[in-house]
Amino acid sequence: LATIERNAARLGVPGVELIRGKAPEALKGLEAPDAVFIGGGITGAGVFEASWEALKPGGLLVANVVTLEGEARLTELSRAHGGQMTRIAVSHAEPVGGYHGWRPAMPVTQWRVRKGGGA
């Protein structure tokens, strides 16, 4: 979370409040957020449901996954709620003998959905 706080300050994003804890327990008693980011854990019992319920109307939910199970869950949720899915693939140059080649990182599948429709 420290990295997120530094990035928010560096990029001038006002009003970012990071909640430390695990959903769904950490969401109890909070004001309805404008946005929720789920960085893994979308397959956890009640994580999406509690996050979606807490999100204010028109709010944005973004979830990132790297597992097949997570991607299957995002596909299911996308069918039910709409939104936009994106796959992000990054490779890094690494030595291969006396040359260099691309070593792929795990692809990230991202789902963006706005409560009330759209992405």
N, CA and C atoms as a LAMMPS dump frame, in Angstrom:
ITEM: TIMESTEP
0
ITEM: NUMBER OF ATOMS
357
ITEM: BOX BOUNDS ff ff ff
-5.0000000000000000e+02 5.0000000000000000e+02
-5.0000000000000000e+02 5.0000000000000000e+02
-5.0000000000000000e+02 5.0000000000000000e+02
ITEM: ATOMS id mol type element x y z
1 1 1 N 0.816 -1.204 0
2 1 2 C 0 0 0
3 1 3 C 0.855 1.261 0
4 2 1 N 2.065 1.172 0.525
5 2 2 C 2.949 2.337 0.54
6 2 3 C 3.25 2.804 -0.881
7 3 1 N 3.43 1.862 -1.798
8 3 2 C 3.693 2.217 -3.196
9 3 3 C 2.494 2.937 -3.801
10 4 1 N 1.301 2.468 -3.497
11 4 2 C 0.084 3.12 -4.006
12 4 3 C -0.008 4.539 -3.464
13 5 1 N 0.28 4.718 -2.173
14 5 2 C 0.239 6.054 -1.57
15 5 3 C 1.25 6.987 -2.234
16 6 1 N 2.473 6.498 -2.462
17 6 2 C 3.502 7.319 -3.12
18 6 3 C 3.077 7.682 -4.54
19 7 1 N 2.542 6.719 -5.276
20 7 2 C 2.102 6.995 -6.648
21 7 3 C 0.961 8.001 -6.676
22 8 1 N 0.019 7.876 -5.768
23 8 2 C -1.104 8.82 -5.716
24 8 3 C -0.596 10.23 -5.428
25 9 1 N 0.35 10.361 -4.493
26 9 2 C 0.911 11.674 -4.168
27 9 3 C 1.708 12.228 -5.353
28 10 1 N 2.513 11.386 -5.979
29 10 2 C 3.351 11.802 -7.106
30 10 3 C 2.508 12.232 -8.3
31 11 1 N 1.397 11.537 -8.533
32 11 2 C 0.543 11.832 -9.681
33 11 3 C -0.518 12.888 -9.382
34 12 1 N -0.562 13.356 -8.136
35 12 2 C -1.509 14.403 -7.781
36 12 3 C -2.953 13.96 -7.768
37 13 1 N -3.194 12.735 -7.316
38 13 2 C -4.563 12.224 -7.246
39 13 3 C -5.144 12.607 -5.881
40 14 1 N -6.093 13.529 -5.86
41 14 2 C -6.637 13.981 -4.575
42 14 3 C -7.654 13 -3.997
43 15 1 N -7.738 12.977 -2.699
44 15 2 C -8.806 12.243 -2.027
45 15 3 C -8.706 10.741 -2.055
46 16 1 N -7.523 10.189 -2.32
47 16 2 C -7.378 8.736 -2.315
48 16 3 C -7.287 8.269 -0.87
49 17 1 N -8.171 7.367 -0.506
50 17 2 C -8.132 6.771 0.834
51 17 3 C -7.96 5.267 0.661
52 18 1 N -6.829 4.769 1.127
53 18 2 C -6.566 3.336 1.039
54 18 3 C -7.069 2.669 2.304
55 19 1 N -7.768 1.572 2.13
56 19 2 C -8.31 0.818 3.255
57 19 3 C -7.467 -0.431 3.426
58 20 1 N -6.855 -0.537 4.581
59 20 2 C -6.051 -1.724 4.877
60 20 3 C -6.958 -2.788 5.473
61 21 1 N -6.855 -3.985 4.939
62 21 2 C -7.673 -5.076 5.446
63 21 3 C -8.13 -5.946 4.303
64 22 1 N -8.918 -6.938 4.647
65 22 2 C -9.422 -7.875 3.641
66 22 3 C -10.919 -7.686 3.471
67 23 1 N -11.336 -7.691 2.212
68 23 2 C -12.765 -7.656 1.921
69 23 3 C -13.313 -9.06 2.163
70 24 1 N -14.525 -9.179 2.592
71 24 2 C -15.508 -8.118 2.764
72 24 3 C -15.461 -7.423 4.125
73 25 1 N -14.725 -7.963 5.107
74 25 2 C -14.73 -7.4 6.461
75 25 3 C -14.291 -5.939 6.498
76 26 1 N -13.276 -5.571 5.728
77 26 2 C -12.71 -4.222 5.776
78 26 3 C -13.664 -3.159 5.238
79 27 1 N -14.705 -3.557 4.528
80 27 2 C -15.638 -2.598 3.939
81 27 3 C -16.751 -2.18 4.89
82 28 1 N -16.929 -2.939 5.95
83 28 2 C -18.039 -2.663 6.869
84 28 3 C -17.856 -1.314 7.553
85 29 1 N -18.921 -0.516 7.554
86 29 2 C -18.921 0.76 8.247
87 29 3 C -18.296 1.914 7.477
88 30 1 N -17.843 1.693 6.261
89 30 2 C -17.244 2.761 5.465
90 30 3 C -18.31 3.488 4.656
91 31 1 N -18.027 4.753 4.316
92 31 2 C -18.89 5.461 3.375
93 31 3 C -18.774 4.782 2.014
94 32 1 N -19.786 4.924 1.201
95 32 2 C -19.767 4.316 -0.135
96 32 3 C -18.619 4.906 -0.947
97 33 1 N -17.702 4.06 -1.44
98 33 2 C -16.561 4.574 -2.199
99 33 3 C -16.939 4.932 -3.637
100 34 1 N -16.154 5.844 -4.226
101 34 2 C -16.289 6.196 -5.644
102 34 3 C -15.713 5.103 -6.525
103 35 1 N -14.687 4.405 -6.001
104 35 2 C -14.004 3.376 -6.789
105 35 3 C -13.476 2.296 -5.862
106 36 1 N -13.427 1.082 -6.387
107 36 2 C -12.871 -0.063 -5.664
108 36 3 C -11.921 -0.778 -6.61
109 37 1 N -10.727 -1.124 -6.105
110 37 2 C -9.773 -1.923 -6.862
111 37 3 C -9.596 -3.249 -6.152
112 38 1 N -9.795 -4.338 -6.882
113 38 2 C -9.567 -5.68 -6.348
114 38 3 C -8.355 -6.232 -7.085
115 39 1 N -7.235 -6.312 -6.392
116 39 2 C -5.983 -6.757 -7.012
117 39 3 C -5.689 -8.193 -6.658
118 40 1 N -6.494 -9.069 -7.135
119 40 2 C -6.408 -10.473 -6.74
120 40 3 C -7.488 -10.732 -5.703
121 41 1 N -7.822 -11.954 -5.497
122 41 2 C -8.829 -12.286 -4.496
123 41 3 C -10.261 -12.256 -4.987
124 42 1 N -10.48 -12.014 -6.272
125 42 2 C -11.848 -11.939 -6.801
126 42 3 C -12.582 -13.264 -6.639
127 43 1 N -11.837 -14.359 -6.494
128 43 2 C -12.473 -15.665 -6.309
129 43 3 C -12.817 -15.926 -4.849
130 44 1 N -12.403 -15.043 -3.947
131 44 2 C -12.705 -15.216 -2.526
132 44 3 C -14.19 -15.05 -2.253
133 45 1 N -14.688 -15.817 -1.313
134 45 2 C -16.115 -15.783 -0.979
135 45 3 C -16.54 -14.382 -0.55
136 46 1 N -17.498 -13.817 -1.26
137 46 2 C -18.098 -12.549 -0.888
138 46 3 C -17.299 -11.307 -1.231
139 47 1 N -16.101 -11.445 -1.799
140 47 2 C -15.262 -10.273 -2.08
141 47 3 C -15.934 -9.353 -3.1
142 48 1 N -16.327 -9.893 -4.259
143 48 2 C -16.977 -9.045 -5.255
144 48 3 C -18.304 -8.515 -4.731
145 49 1 N -19.109 -9.39 -4.173
146 49 2 C -20.455 -9.002 -3.74
147 49 3 C -20.404 -7.855 -2.73
148 50 1 N -19.526 -7.944 -1.741
149 50 2 C -19.412 -6.888 -0.731
150 50 3 C -18.876 -5.6 -1.35
151 51 1 N -17.917 -5.721 -2.253
152 51 2 C -17.346 -4.542 -2.907
153 51 3 C -18.39 -3.849 -3.776
154 52 1 N -19.141 -4.63 -4.523
155 52 2 C -20.178 -4.091 -5.414
156 52 3 C -21.291 -3.436 -4.609
157 53 1 N -21.692 -4.083 -3.537
158 53 2 C -22.748 -3.527 -2.688
159 53 3 C -22.3 -2.217 -2.05
160 54 1 N -21.034 -2.135 -1.635
161 54 2 C -20.517 -0.936 -0.979
162 54 3 C -20.355 0.23 -1.951
163 55 1 N -20.063 -0.055 -3.208
164 55 2 C -19.766 0.962 -4.216
165 55 3 C -20.97 1.859 -4.455
166 56 1 N -20.73 3.169 -4.51
167 56 2 C -21.844 4.091 -4.751
168 56 3 C -22.326 3.974 -6.196
169 57 1 N -23.578 4.342 -6.476
170 57 2 C -24.085 4.316 -7.845
171 57 3 C -23.19 5.169 -8.751
172 58 1 N -22.852 4.635 -9.911
173 58 2 C -21.955 5.325 -10.827
174 58 3 C -20.484 5.107 -10.517
175 59 1 N -20.199 4.406 -9.405
176 59 2 C -18.815 4.15 -9.006
177 59 3 C -18.145 3.131 -9.913
178 60 1 N -16.815 3.131 -9.892
179 60 2 C -16.015 2.272 -10.762
180 60 3 C -15.382 1.147 -9.962
181 61 1 N -15.503 -0.069 -10.466
182 61 2 C -14.828 -1.224 -9.89
183 61 3 C -13.836 -1.739 -10.922
184 62 1 N -12.588 -1.943 -10.493
185 62 2 C -11.541 -2.493 -11.349
186 62 3 C -10.966 -3.706 -10.644
187 63 1 N -10.886 -4.821 -11.356
188 63 2 C -10.32 -6.048 -10.789
189 63 3 C -9.255 -6.58 -11.732
190 64 1 N -8.11 -6.952 -11.162
191 64 2 C -7.019 -7.563 -11.921
192 64 3 C -6.811 -8.99 -11.448
193 65 1 N -6.571 -9.905 -12.383
194 65 2 C -6.3 -11.308 -12.042
195 65 3 C -5.19 -11.846 -12.937
196 66 1 N -4.52 -12.894 -12.446
197 66 2 C -3.502 -13.573 -13.253
198 66 3 C -3.774 -15.067 -13.372
199 67 1 N -4.773 -15.578 -12.655
200 67 2 C -5.046 -17.017 -12.684
201 67 3 C -6.212 -17.337 -13.617
202 68 1 N -6.262 -18.58 -14.064
203 68 2 C -7.383 -19.03 -14.894
204 68 3 C -8.69 -18.964 -14.122
205 69 1 N -8.636 -19.305 -12.836
206 69 2 C -9.842 -19.264 -12.01
207 69 3 C -10.339 -17.828 -11.859
208 70 1 N -9.417 -16.903 -11.672
209 70 2 C -9.787 -15.498 -11.579
210 70 3 C -10.374 -14.988 -12.878
211 71 1 N -9.775 -15.389 -13.993
212 71 2 C -10.283 -14.972 -15.296
213 71 3 C -11.679 -15.542 -15.552
214 72 1 N -11.904 -16.777 -15.145
215 72 2 C -13.235 -17.375 -15.298
216 72 3 C -14.261 -16.592 -14.482
217 73 1 N -13.877 -16.179 -13.278
218 73 2 C -14.784 -15.4 -12.425
219 73 3 C -15.066 -14.037 -13.06
220 74 1 N -14.033 -13.381 -13.603
221 74 2 C -14.249 -12.094 -14.262
222 74 3 C -15.167 -12.235 -15.467
223 75 1 N -15.01 -13.31 -16.222
224 75 2 C -15.866 -13.552 -17.385
225 75 3 C -17.319 -13.701 -16.945
226 76 1 N -17.526 -14.461 -15.888
227 76 2 C -18.878 -14.651 -15.337
228 76 3 C -19.461 -13.313 -14.879
229 77 1 N -18.679 -12.521 -14.16
230 77 2 C -19.157 -11.231 -13.659
231 77 3 C -19.397 -10.245 -14.796
232 78 1 N -18.555 -10.293 -15.825
233 78 2 C -18.722 -9.416 -16.977
234 78 3 C -20.027 -9.718 -17.709
235 79 1 N -20.357 -10.99 -17.812
236 79 2 C -21.633 -11.362 -18.449
237 79 3 C -22.82 -10.832 -17.648
238 80 1 N -22.7 -10.848 -16.338
239 80 2 C -23.808 -10.421 -15.478
240 80 3 C -23.912 -8.901 -15.343
241 81 1 N -22.766 -8.192 -15.379
242 81 2 C -22.765 -6.762 -15.058
243 81 3 C -22.26 -5.866 -16.179
244 82 1 N -21.799 -6.456 -17.284
245 82 2 C -21.242 -5.642 -18.362
246 82 3 C -19.809 -5.238 -18.052
247 83 1 N -19.404 -4.095 -18.567
248 83 2 C -18.047 -3.616 -18.345
249 83 3 C -17.126 -4.01 -19.477
250 84 1 N -15.841 -3.811 -19.254
251 84 2 C -14.84 -4.051 -20.289
252 84 3 C -13.713 -4.906 -19.736
253 85 1 N -13.32 -5.92 -20.512
254 85 2 C -12.195 -6.774 -20.132
255 85 3 C -11.014 -6.432 -21.034
256 86 1 N -9.832 -6.409 -20.429
257 86 2 C -8.591 -6.128 -21.142
258 86 3 C -7.533 -7.109 -20.665
259 87 1 N -6.734 -7.628 -21.58
260 87 2 C -5.594 -8.462 -21.181
261 87 3 C -4.328 -7.653 -21.427
262 88 1 N -3.489 -7.603 -20.404
263 88 2 C -2.248 -6.84 -20.445
264 88 3 C -1.091 -7.831 -20.403
265 89 1 N -0.245 -7.801 -21.428
266 89 2 C 0.904 -8.705 -21.485
267 89 3 C 2.174 -7.875 -21.622
268 90 1 N 3.145 -8.157 -20.764
269 90 2 C 4.406 -7.42 -20.736
270 90 3 C 5.545 -8.423 -20.818
271 91 1 N 6.586 -8.074 -21.564
272 91 2 C 7.79 -8.899 -21.633
273 91 3 C 8.996 -8.024 -21.321
274 92 1 N 10.009 -8.643 -20.748
275 92 2 C 11.238 -7.941 -20.398
276 92 3 C 12.398 -8.565 -21.161
277 93 1 N 13.324 -7.743 -21.643
278 93 2 C 14.506 -8.245 -22.338
279 93 3 C 15.46 -8.87 -21.325
280 94 1 N 15.934 -10.072 -21.649
281 94 2 C 16.879 -10.791 -20.792
282 94 3 C 17.929 -11.461 -21.663
283 95 1 N 19.111 -11.686 -21.084
284 95 2 C 20.15 -12.373 -21.846
285 95 3 C 19.731 -13.8 -22.21
286 96 1 N 20.055 -14.182 -23.439
287 96 2 C 19.879 -15.552 -23.922
288 96 3 C 21.214 -15.905 -24.577
289 97 1 N 22.071 -16.544 -23.8
290 97 2 C 23.428 -16.765 -24.292
291 97 3 C 24.104 -15.424 -24.498
292 98 1 N 24.671 -15.213 -25.671
293 98 2 C 25.31 -13.942 -25.992
294 98 3 C 24.361 -12.926 -26.6
295 99 1 N 23.086 -13.23 -26.648
296 99 2 C 22.086 -12.357 -27.246
297 99 3 C 21.074 -11.934 -26.183
298 100 1 N 19.991 -11.363 -26.637
299 100 2 C 18.898 -10.992 -25.731
300 100 3 C 17.579 -11.458 -26.337
301 101 1 N 16.664 -11.82 -25.479
302 101 2 C 15.337 -12.234 -25.923
303 101 3 C 14.288 -11.706 -24.962
304 102 1 N 13.055 -11.855 -25.354
305 102 2 C 11.941 -11.379 -24.532
306 102 3 C 11.453 -12.49 -23.618
307 103 1 N 11.376 -12.203 -22.329
308 103 2 C 10.84 -13.138 -21.34
309 103 3 C 9.489 -12.577 -20.894
310 104 1 N 8.398 -13.282 -21.209
311 104 2 C 7.077 -12.76 -20.846
312 104 3 C 6.796 -12.882 -19.351
313 105 1 N 6.157 -11.856 -18.82
314 105 2 C 5.613 -11.916 -17.465
315 105 3 C 4.224 -12.541 -17.571
316 106 1 N 3.656 -12.911 -16.434
317 106 2 C 2.291 -13.452 -16.462
318 106 3 C 1.342 -12.373 -16.978
319 107 1 N 0.471 -12.71 -17.928
320 107 2 C -0.49 -11.711 -18.387
321 107 3 C -1.494 -11.39 -17.282
322 108 1 N -1.942 -10.153 -17.281
323 108 2 C -2.937 -9.688 -16.318
324 108 3 C -4.235 -9.456 -17.078
325 109 1 N -5.323 -10.001 -16.575
326 109 2 C -6.64 -9.72 -17.141
327 109 3 C -7.315 -8.715 -16.224
328 110 1 N -7.783 -7.627 -16.82
329 110 2 C -8.409 -6.555 -16.046
330 110 3 C -9.86 -6.389 -16.489
331 111 1 N -10.721 -6.229 -15.502
332 111 2 C -12.142 -5.955 -15.759
333 111 3 C -12.477 -4.618 -15.127
334 112 1 N -13.078 -3.732 -15.919
335 112 2 C -13.541 -2.422 -15.447
336 112 3 C -15.05 -2.374 -15.645
337 113 1 N -15.741 -1.986 -14.59
338 113 2 C -17.195 -1.892 -14.699
339 113 3 C -17.69 -0.744 -13.823
340 114 1 N -18.647 -0.008 -14.332
341 114 2 C -19.243 1.09 -13.588
342 114 3 C -20.599 0.629 -13.066
343 115 1 N -20.842 0.868 -11.79
344 115 2 C -22.111 0.46 -11.182
345 115 3 C -23.228 1.303 -11.794
346 116 1 N -24.115 0.639 -12.473
347 116 2 C -25.17 1.331 -13.192
348 116 3 C -24.944 1.267 -14.692
349 117 1 N -23.858 0.596 -15.106
350 117 2 C -23.611 0.382 -16.531
351 117 3 C -22.345 1.032 -17.024
352 118 1 N -21.783 0.457 -18.066
353 118 2 C -20.602 1.01 -18.725
354 118 3 C -19.304 0.57 -18.091
355 119 1 N -18.222 1.072 -18.679
356 119 2 C -16.887 0.758 -18.171
357 119 3 C -16.205 2.058 -17.909
